[in-house]
Amino acid sequence: MPQIIDIVDARVATLDEAAAGIAASGFDPHAGASLDNAARWLRRLGNNQTFLGDILIEQLAQRHRDEAAGSAYSPQVVMLVPPGGSFFIRANIWPSAQEHMVRASGEAAFAIGLPHDHNFSFLTHSYFGPGYWSDYYEYDFAEVTGYRGEPVPSLRFIEWARLEPGKIMLYRAHVDVHAQFPADNLSVSLNVMHTAGAQGWLDQYKFDLDRREIAARLSPAPSAAFLKVAVGLGGEEALDLAQRFALRHPSDTMRLSAWEALAGRENDVAARDALWREAEGAGSRLVAMEAKARRAALLPA
């Protein structure tokens, strides 16, 4: 399960102070001193029980017109410090099951009960409320290729636990898997998120816990949407690029996206089957297994 970071520090920091304190040495979750520094500043920020409310009230009063604040809002996430260098800071709002937003939008809108890992590491601190609940699991990322339906024999249950008030934990990329469940009452957590250039090429998975297998990839390949649009428009350069990416791109996920873009142009079932047959032998296990599944789906029921 995520690593519990036990730091006692009664000092109080502003958001600017915390951001500057973390930035001074960067955030590397694999380096002990850097991890300790980031967690300590997160603790100090968490000790500041007024800063987040002040930010929300100020933005509401200004109707979110203060672009200099760098805050981006969604129903669940408040961006506090935008990405820069090796980290960003955000607040996450976790509604209880009784909240109107959950009843109106459904649990899926808040990823409730969705077993998943992360392709980045991050620190989380329970800032307000009792905290959300999670089923925690671990698995061996190196053992999987990433295709849907792939068995994950190393996936193992660790415990059912709550992000209790004041607790700080490190979620480890490609190790920790959790399925989150609503807090007993409205809760807020603060996160220090690790960022690195390679993250966009690393897969994040949804898991089928009953079957102990990969249910889906949650992280699309970078620029995959642009490639699919370009191919769909039918330009020769786009087609040539997609064909080259399908056969030789260093990312298997991007190769699969290229095959999907090419398949999307084919309206004829036979032509689409032929294309996925070619993909099966294109030298990528991920693509081969996904292509096999796509061909099976083309067969009449």
C-alpha positions in Angstrom: 0.0 0.0 0.0 1.1 3.6 -0.2 4.1 4.4 2.1 3.0 6.3 5.2 5.3 9.3 5.8 5.5 10.1 9.6 6.6 13.7 10.0 5.9 15.8 13.1 6.2 19.5 12.3 4.0 22.1 14.0 5.1 25.0 11.8 2.6 26.6 9.5 3.4 27.6 5.9 1.6 29.7 3.3 1.0 28.2 -0.2 3.8 30.3 -1.6 6.2 29.3 1.1 5.4 25.6 0.6 5.8 25.9 -3.2 9.2 27.7 -2.8 10.4 25.2 -0.2 9.7 22.2 -2.4 11.1 23.9 -5.5 14.3 24.6 -3.7 15.4 21.0 -4.0 12.7 19.7 -6.4 10.5 16.7 -5.8 12.1 13.3 -6.5 10.0 10.6 -4.8 12.9 8.1 -5.2 15.4 10.3 -3.3 15.0 10.2 0.4 16.1 13.8 1.2 13.9 15.2 -1.5 10.9 13.1 -0.5 11.4 14.2 3.2 11.6 17.8 2.2 8.4 17.8 0.1 6.5 15.9 2.8 7.7 18.3 5.5 6.5 21.3 3.5 3.2 19.5 2.7 2.8 19.0 6.5 3.4 22.7 7.1 0.9 23.7 4.4 -1.6 21.2 5.9 -1.2 23.0 9.2 -2.5 26.1 7.6 -6.3 25.6 8.1 -7.3 28.8 6.4 -5.4 29.1 3.1 -7.6 26.9 0.9 -10.8 28.5 2.1 -9.4 31.9 1.5 -8.4 30.9 -2.1 -11.8 29.5 -2.9 -13.7 32.6 -1.5 -11.4 35.0 -3.4 -11.9 33.1 -6.6 -15.6 32.9 -6.1 -15.8 36.7 -5.4 -13.8 37.4 -8.6 -15.8 34.9 -10.5 -12.6 33.1 -11.5 -11.3 36.1 -13.5 -7.9 36.3 -11.8 -5.8 34.4 -14.4 -2.6 35.3 -12.5 -3.7 33.0 -9.7 -3.0 30.0 -11.9 -5.9 28.1 -10.5 -7.9 25.8 -12.6 -11.1 24.3 -11.2 -13.1 21.2 -11.9 -15.8 19.7 -9.7 -13.2 17.7 -7.8 -9.7 19.2 -8.3 -8.4 22.6 -7.4 -5.0 23.5 -9.0 -3.0 25.4 -6.4 0.4 25.5 -8.0 0.6 24.7 -11.7 3.1 22.3 -13.2 6.7 23.6 -13.2 9.9 21.8 -12.8 9.3 18.5 -11.1 6.0 19.0 -9.3 2.6 20.7 -9.0 0.3 21.1 -6.0 -3.4 20.5 -6.0 -6.4 20.0 -3.7 -8.9 17.2 -4.2 -12.4 17.4 -2.9 -13.9 14.1 -1.9 -17.7 14.1 -1.5 -19.6 11.7 0.7 -22.1 9.3 -1.0 -24.9 11.6 0.4 -23.7 14.7 -1.5 -26.0 16.0 -4.2 -23.1 16.1 -6.7 -22.6 12.3 -6.3 -26.2 11.5 -6.5 -26.7 13.7 -9.5 -23.6 12.8 -11.5 -23.1 9.2 -10.4 -20.2 7.6 -8.7 -18.3 7.0 -12.0 -17.8 10.8 -12.4 -15.7 10.7 -9.2 -13.8 7.4 -10.1 -15.5 5.8 -7.1 -14.8 2.1 -6.9 -12.4 2.2 -9.9 -9.3 0.0 -9.3 -6.3 1.8 -10.8 -2.7 2.5 -10.5 -0.8 5.7 -11.4 2.0 6.4 -13.9 3.3 9.1 -11.5 4.1 9.2 -7.8 2.5 11.7 -5.5 2.2 12.7 -1.9 -1.2 13.1 -0.3 -2.2 14.7 2.9 -5.6 14.6 4.5 -6.4 18.2 5.0 -10.1 18.4 5.9 -12.8 16.0 7.0 -12.5 12.3 7.9 -10.9 11.3 4.6 -11.8 8.8 1.8 -11.6 5.0 2.1 -9.7 2.7 -0.2 -9.0 -0.9 -0.9 -5.3 -1.1 -1.4 -3.4 -3.5 -3.7 0.1 -3.9 -5.1 1.4 -5.5 -8.3 4.6 -6.0 -10.3 4.5 -3.5 -13.2 7.4 -5.2 -14.9 5.4 -8.4 -15.4 2.7 -6.9 -17.6 2.5 -5.9 -21.2 -0.6 -3.8 -20.9 -3.2 -5.4 -23.2 -6.8 -5.7 -22.1 -7.6 -9.0 -20.4 -3.9 -9.7 -19.5 -3.6 -11.7 -16.3 -1.8 -9.9 -13.4 -0.9 -12.8 -11.1 1.1 -10.5 -8.8 -1.9 -8.4 -8.0 -2.5 -8.8 -4.3 -4.8 -7.2 -1.7 -3.1 -5.3 1.1 -5.7 -3.7 3.2 -8.9 -1.5 3.5 -7.9 1.8 5.1 -8.8 5.5 5.3 -6.8 8.6 4.6 -7.3 9.7 8.1 -7.0 13.3 9.3 -3.4 14.5 9.2 -2.1 11.4 7.5 0.6 11.8 4.7 1.2 9.0 2.3 3.3 8.4 -0.8 1.5 6.7 -3.7 4.2 4.9 -5.7 4.0 4.9 -9.5 3.3 1.4 -11.0 3.2 -0.2 -7.5 0.2 0.9 -5.6 -3.3 0.1 -6.8 -6.4 1.4 -5.1 -10.1 1.5 -5.5 -11.4 4.6 -3.7 -14.7 4.9 -1.9 -16.6 8.0 -0.6 -15.6 9.6 2.6 -18.1 9.5 5.5 -18.4 13.2 5.2 -17.0 15.8 2.7 -13.2 15.7 2.8 -10.3 17.4 1.1 -6.8 16.2 0.5 -3.7 18.1 -0.6 -1.3 16.5 -3.2 2.2 17.2 -4.3 2.4 15.5 -7.7 5.6 14.4 -9.3 6.1 15.4 -12.9 8.7 14.1 -15.4 9.0 14.2 -19.2 8.7 10.4 -19.6 5.4 10.1 -17.7 3.3 10.6 -20.8 4.7 7.5 -22.3 4.1 5.3 -19.3 0.8 3.4 -19.1 -1.8 3.7 -16.3 -4.2 0.8 -15.9 -7.7 -0.1 -14.7 -7.8 -3.5 -13.1 -10.5 -6.2 -13.0 -10.1 -7.4 -9.4 -12.3 -10.5 -9.7 -10.4 -11.8 -12.7 -7.0 -10.3 -11.6 -6.4 -8.9 -15.0 -6.0 -5.5 -16.8 -9.4 -4.2 -17.8 -8.2 -1.1 -19.7 -5.4 1.4 -20.2 -6.4 4.8 -18.7 -3.5 6.8 -20.2 -3.7 7.5 -24.0 -0.5 7.9 -25.9 0.7 11.5 -26.2 -0.6 13.2 -29.4 -2.8 10.1 -30.2 -5.9 12.2 -30.6 -4.1 14.6 -33.0 -2.9 11.6 -35.1 -6.4 10.1 -35.3 -7.9 13.4 -36.4 -5.2 13.9 -39.0 -5.6 10.4 -40.4 -9.3 10.8 -40.4 -9.0 13.9 -42.6 -7.2 11.7 -45.1 -4.0 13.6 -45.8 -1.2 11.6 -47.4 1.4 12.9 -45.0 -0.8 11.9 -42.0 -1.2 8.4 -43.5 2.5 8.0 -44.1 3.2 9.1 -40.5 0.6 6.8 -39.0 2.1 3.8 -41.0 5.6 4.6 -39.8 4.4 5.0 -36.2 2.5 1.8 -36.4 5.6 -0.2 -37.4 8.5 1.6 -35.7 7.5 4.0 -32.9 9.4 3.2 -29.7 6.2 3.4 -27.6 3.9 0.3 -28.0 1.0 2.4 -26.9 1.6 4.9 -29.7 2.0 2.1 -32.2 -1.4 0.8 -31.1 -2.9 4.3 -31.5 -1.5 4.5 -35.0 -3.1 1.2 -35.9 -6.4 2.4 -34.4 -6.2 5.5 -36.5 -5.6 3.5 -39.7 -8.4 1.0 -38.8 -10.8 3.9 -38.3 -10.6 4.8 -41.9 -11.8 1.3 -43.0 -15.5 1.0 -43.3 -15.3 -2.5 -44.8 -15.1 -5.4 -42.3 -12.8 -7.4 -44.5 -10.4 -4.5 -44.9 -10.4 -3.8 -41.2 -9.8 -7.5 -40.5 -6.9 -7.5 -42.9 -5.4 -4.4 -41.3 -5.6 -5.9 -37.8 -4.1 -9.2 -39.2 -1.1 -7.2 -40.4 -0.9 -5.5 -37.0 -0.7 -8.9 -35.3 2.6 -9.6 -37.0 4.1 -6.1 -36.6 6.5 -7.0 -33.8 4.7 -5.7 -30.6 3.1 -8.0 -28.1 0.8 -5.3 -26.9 -0.3 -4.5 -30.5 -0.6 -8.2 -31.4 -2.8 -9.1 -28.4 -5.1 -6.0 -28.9 -5.2 -6.7 -32.7 -6.3 -10.3 -32.0 -9.1 -9.0 -29.8 -10.2 -6.5 -32.4 -10.4 -9.2 -35.1 -12.4 -11.4 -32.8 -14.8 -8.5 -32.2 -15.4 -8.3 -36.0 -16.8 -11.8 -36.2 -20.5 -12.1 -36.4 -22.3 -12.8 -33.1 
